[in-house]
Amino acid sequence: MAEGTYLDSILAYHRERAKNDLRSLNQLLAKISAEEIKSPTFQDQILAEKGLSVIAEIKRRSPSKGNLKGNLDAVALSQTYEGAGAACISVLTDSEHFSGSKEDLMNVRRSVDVPILRKDFTVDFRDICDAKLMGADCVLLIVAALEKKLLAEFIEFCEYLNLDALVEAHDEAEVEIALNSGAKMIGINQRDLNTFEVDQKRALRVVSEIPEHIAKVAESGIRSPADAEPLKAAGFDAVLIGESLVKSDSPDELIIQFRDL
């Protein structure tokens, strides 16, 4: 990866934060009671949908585009998403680069019944515990951000906590790493995390490398049902949509259009 890219700076921030985190992993595990460990539901919900599932995202800003919507009400928007039939909700919790917060996720968790993805840059086992304690049902694991051994350990740890893991890849080589690490759900991000440029053909090129039994999610650059239609035809089970929903005057209508494909 080139020096000074978006991904480099974001990961450096999160790794430094983890380095300075004085909490022990055992302390966090002790907080996760038997009641909080429940069966995974995020992947199940995606696969239960007859058509194309929509993972609707709460996203306040983008590092490349700045603020997306002023005075975004995470609770109200999540309730709109749920009411329109979104299968799951993704909540960005990165504060430094996306203006998200754990409070956003916790408030959304109290307000909706659909499964929730904690969208963040997971670099430490404690990040996964935090997601569980916030009320998330799934965490994002980015192949490009993790060494192979650590990725496999994170997937195993998610299974131990009964959390689903959305393992994000960008090309065929990363899909192979994800599969070898034990991924059961793979997201193809069409945005290059080094440049933040979007290639809307990327998911269509890469999907053939993912076996039939693996849940498939297309991410980024999906602005309209016209963008999603070929993804559904190619075998994707779900689309993760953020910016176009957040900026829409009628996000509920847009979700219904995606679901009607």
C-alpha positions in Angstrom: 0.0 0.0 0.0 1.2 3.5 -0.8 2.4 5.6 2.1 -0.1 8.2 3.2 -3.3 6.6 1.9 -6.7 6.8 3.6 -6.4 3.3 4.9 -2.9 3.8 6.3 -3.9 6.8 8.3 -7.1 5.3 9.6 -5.4 2.0 10.7 -2.6 3.9 12.3 -5.1 5.8 14.4 -6.9 2.6 15.5 -3.8 0.7 16.2 -2.4 3.5 18.4 -5.7 3.7 20.2 -5.6 -0.1 20.9 -2.0 0.2 22.1 -3.0 2.9 24.6 -6.1 0.9 25.8 -5.3 -0.3 29.3 -8.4 -2.6 29.6 -7.7 -6.3 29.7 -9.4 -8.7 27.4 -10.5 -10.8 30.4 -12.2 -7.7 32.0 -14.3 -7.3 28.9 -15.1 -11.0 28.6 -16.3 -10.9 32.2 -18.8 -8.2 31.2 -20.4 -10.3 28.5 -23.0 -12.3 30.5 -24.6 -15.5 29.4 -27.7 -13.5 28.5 -25.7 -11.4 26.1 -24.3 -14.3 24.2 -27.0 -15.2 21.7 -27.3 -17.0 18.4 -26.0 -15.1 15.4 -28.8 -13.4 13.4 -27.2 -11.0 11.0 -26.3 -13.6 8.3 -29.5 -15.6 8.9 -31.6 -12.5 8.3 -29.8 -11.7 5.0 -30.3 -15.2 3.8 -33.9 -15.4 4.9 -35.0 -12.6 2.5 -36.5 -13.9 -0.7 -35.1 -11.1 -2.8 -32.1 -8.9 -2.5 -31.5 -8.0 1.2 -30.7 -4.4 2.1 -28.2 -3.5 4.8 -29.0 0.1 5.4 -26.2 2.2 6.9 -26.0 5.1 9.4 -23.2 7.2 8.1 -22.6 10.8 9.2 -19.5 11.6 7.1 -16.9 10.3 4.7 -13.2 11.0 4.8 -13.2 11.8 1.1 -16.5 13.8 0.9 -17.0 15.3 4.4 -20.3 15.6 6.1 -23.1 13.8 4.3 -26.1 15.1 6.1 -26.4 17.8 8.8 -28.2 16.9 12.1 -28.5 13.2 11.2 -30.8 11.5 13.8 -29.5 8.0 14.0 -32.5 6.7 15.9 -35.1 8.2 13.5 -33.2 7.1 10.4 -32.8 3.5 11.7 -36.5 3.3 12.4 -37.2 4.5 8.9 -34.9 1.9 7.6 -36.6 -0.9 9.6 -40.0 0.3 8.7 -39.1 0.1 5.0 -38.0 -3.5 5.3 -34.2 -3.2 5.6 -32.9 -6.7 6.6 -30.1 -5.3 8.8 -28.6 -2.0 9.8 -25.0 -0.9 9.7 -23.8 1.7 12.1 -20.4 3.4 11.8 -18.8 3.9 15.2 -15.4 5.4 14.0 -15.5 8.9 15.5 -12.2 10.3 14.1 -12.9 9.8 10.4 -16.6 9.1 10.1 -18.1 11.1 13.0 -19.7 7.9 14.3 -19.9 6.8 17.9 -20.7 3.8 20.1 -23.7 5.9 21.4 -25.1 5.8 17.9 -25.0 2.0 17.8 -26.4 1.6 21.4 -29.2 4.1 20.7 -30.1 2.3 17.4 -30.0 -1.1 19.2 -32.6 0.2 21.7 -34.8 1.5 18.9 -35.0 -1.4 16.3 -35.3 -5.2 16.3 -33.3 -5.9 13.1 -29.7 -7.2 13.4 -26.9 -4.6 13.5 -23.4 -4.5 12.1 -20.8 -2.5 13.9 -19.0 -0.8 11.0 -15.5 0.1 12.2 -11.8 -0.8 11.7 -11.3 -3.9 13.9 -7.7 -4.3 14.9 -7.9 -5.8 18.4 -9.8 -8.6 20.2 -11.2 -5.9 22.5 -12.8 -4.2 19.5 -14.9 -7.3 19.1 -15.8 -7.5 22.7 -16.8 -3.8 22.6 -19.1 -4.6 19.6 -20.8 -7.3 21.6 -21.3 -5.0 24.6 -22.7 -2.3 22.4 -25.4 -4.7 21.2 -24.0 -5.5 17.7 -24.8 -8.8 16.0 -22.0 -8.6 13.5 -18.5 -7.0 13.1 -16.6 -5.9 10.0 -13.2 -7.6 9.5 -11.2 -6.1 6.6 -8.7 -8.5 4.9 -6.5 -5.6 3.8 -6.2 -4.4 7.4 -5.2 -7.7 9.1 -2.5 -10.3 8.9 -3.8 -13.7 7.8 -3.2 -15.3 11.2 -5.0 -12.5 13.1 -7.9 -12.6 10.7 -8.5 -16.3 11.3 -8.2 -15.7 15.1 -10.7 -12.8 14.9 -13.2 -15.0 13.0 -12.9 -17.8 15.6 -13.3 -15.3 18.4 -16.4 -13.9 16.8 -17.8 -17.4 16.7 -17.0 -17.9 20.4 -19.0 -14.8 21.2 -21.8 -15.8 18.8 -21.1 -12.7 16.6 -21.3 -12.9 12.9 -18.3 -11.6 10.9 -18.6 -9.7 7.6 -15.2 -10.3 6.1 -14.5 -7.6 3.6 -12.4 -8.3 0.5 -11.5 -6.2 -2.6 -10.1 -8.7 -5.1 -9.7 -12.4 -5.9 -6.6 -12.8 -3.7 -8.3 -11.3 -0.7 -11.4 -13.5 -1.2 -9.0 -16.5 -1.1 -7.5 -15.3 2.2 -11.0 -14.8 3.6 -12.1 -18.3 2.7 -8.9 -19.9 4.0 -9.4 -17.9 7.3 -12.9 -19.4 7.8 -15.2 -16.7 6.6 -18.8 -17.6 6.2 -20.0 -14.2 4.9 -17.9 -12.1 2.5 -18.4 -8.5 1.5 -16.9 -7.2 -1.7 -16.1 -3.5 -1.2 -16.1 -1.7 -4.6 -14.3 1.2 -2.9 -10.5 1.1 -2.9 -9.6 1.9 0.7 -6.3 3.3 -0.3 -7.7 6.0 -2.7 -11.4 5.8 -1.8 -12.2 5.6 -5.5 -15.2 3.4 -6.5 -15.1 0.7 -9.2 -18.7 -0.4 -9.8 -17.6 -3.4 -11.8 -15.4 -4.8 -9.1 -18.1 -6.9 -7.3 -19.2 -8.4 -10.6 -15.7 -9.5 -11.4 -14.9 -11.0 -8.0 -18.1 -12.8 -7.1 -17.3 -15.8 -9.1 -14.5 -16.6 -6.7 -17.0 -17.0 -3.8 -18.5 -20.5 -3.3 -22.3 -20.8 -3.4 -22.7 -21.6 0.3 -21.0 -18.4 1.4 -23.2 -15.3 2.0 -22.3 -12.6 -0.4 -22.6 -8.8 0.2 -21.8 -6.0 -2.3 -20.6 -2.8 -0.7 -20.0 0.8 -1.9 -21.0 2.6 -5.1 -24.6 1.3 -5.1 -26.7 4.4 -5.6 -29.8 3.1 -7.3 -31.7 -0.1 -8.1 -30.1 0.0 -11.5 -26.7 -0.5 -9.8 -28.1 -3.3 -7.7 -29.9 -5.3 -10.4 -26.7 -6.8 -12.0 -25.4 -7.6 -8.5 -28.5 -9.6 -7.7 -28.3 -11.4 -11.0 -24.6 -12.2 -10.3 -25.5 -14.0 -7.0 -25.2 -11.4 -4.3 -27.5 -12.0 -1.3 -27.4 -8.4 0.0 -26.2 -4.9 -0.8 -24.9 -2.5 1.8 -26.0 1.0 1.1 -24.9 4.1 3.0 -24.4 7.4 1.3 -27.4 7.3 -1.1 -29.8 6.5 1.7 -28.4 9.0 4.1 -28.6 11.8 1.5 -32.0 10.8 0.1 -35.1 12.8 1.0 -37.1 9.5 0.9 -34.8 6.7 2.1 -37.8 4.4 2.8 -39.0 4.6 -0.8 -35.4 3.9 -2.0 -35.2 0.8 0.2 -38.5 -0.5 -1.1 -37.2 -0.1 -4.7 -34.1 -2.1 -3.9 -36.2 -4.8 -2.3 -38.6 -5.0 -5.2 -35.8 -6.1 -7.6 
